[in-house]
């Protein structure tokens, strides 16, 4: 059971040059894209089917259960709502 936080920056070869990380736009490095596990995605999708919007307490509980940050949960739900909007 090899577990990681899902961040590419923690894996070997995850380093990028400053220019690549910046995207050539700003002086700050961008965070590596989160690679969600299939179990995390399944749980997120099930929760999304019940609740399109999460309150702070639900977000906190889900983040703890999935070993993700609240910001990752919030962003995932924002992106999922946009995906639903495009599909409709």
C-alpha positions in Angstrom: 0.0 0.0 0.0 2.2 2.7 -1.4 0.5 6.0 -0.5 1.5 9.5 -1.4 -0.2 12.9 -1.0 -0.9 12.9 -4.7 1.5 15.7 -5.5 3.9 15.2 -8.4 6.5 17.3 -6.6 7.0 14.5 -4.1 7.8 11.9 -6.7 11.1 11.3 -8.5 11.5 13.4 -11.6 8.8 15.8 -10.5 11.1 18.8 -10.7 10.6 21.4 -13.4 12.5 24.4 -14.4 11.4 27.7 -13.0 10.2 28.8 -16.4 8.0 25.7 -16.9 6.6 26.0 -13.4 5.8 29.7 -13.8 4.1 29.2 -17.1 6.1 32.3 -18.1 3.5 34.6 -16.5 4.2 35.3 -12.9 7.2 35.1 -10.5 5.6 32.4 -8.2 5.9 28.7 -8.8 2.7 26.9 -9.5 1.7 23.9 -7.4 1.9 20.5 -9.1 -1.4 19.1 -10.2 -3.1 16.8 -7.7 -3.4 13.1 -8.8 -6.5 11.9 -7.1 -6.8 8.2 -6.4 -9.7 6.3 -7.9 -11.1 5.9 -4.3 -10.9 9.6 -3.7 -12.7 10.4 -7.0 -15.4 7.8 -6.3 -16.1 9.3 -2.9 -16.0 12.9 -4.3 -18.5 11.9 -7.1 -20.8 10.2 -4.7 -20.8 13.2 -2.4 -21.3 15.5 -5.4 -24.4 13.5 -6.4 -25.9 14.3 -3.0 -24.6 17.8 -2.5 -23.6 20.2 -5.3 -22.3 22.6 -2.7 -20.4 21.7 0.5 -20.6 23.7 3.7 -17.5 24.3 5.8 -18.2 21.4 8.1 -18.9 18.9 5.3 -15.8 20.0 3.5 -13.7 19.6 6.6 -15.0 16.1 7.2 -14.5 15.0 3.6 -11.0 16.4 3.5 -10.0 14.5 6.7 -11.6 11.3 5.4 -9.8 11.5 2.0 -6.5 12.8 3.3 -6.8 16.0 1.2 -6.8 19.6 2.0 -10.0 21.6 2.3 -8.8 23.8 -0.6 -8.4 20.7 -2.8 -11.9 19.6 -1.9 -13.3 23.1 -2.6 -11.4 23.3 -6.0 -12.6 19.8 -7.0 -16.2 20.8 -6.3 -15.9 24.1 -8.2 -14.4 22.2 -11.2 -17.0 19.5 -11.0 -19.8 22.1 -11.0 -18.3 23.7 -14.1 -18.0 20.3 -15.8 -21.7 19.7 -15.1 -22.6 23.2 -16.4 -20.7 22.5 -19.7 -22.5 19.1 -20.1 -25.9 20.8 -19.7 
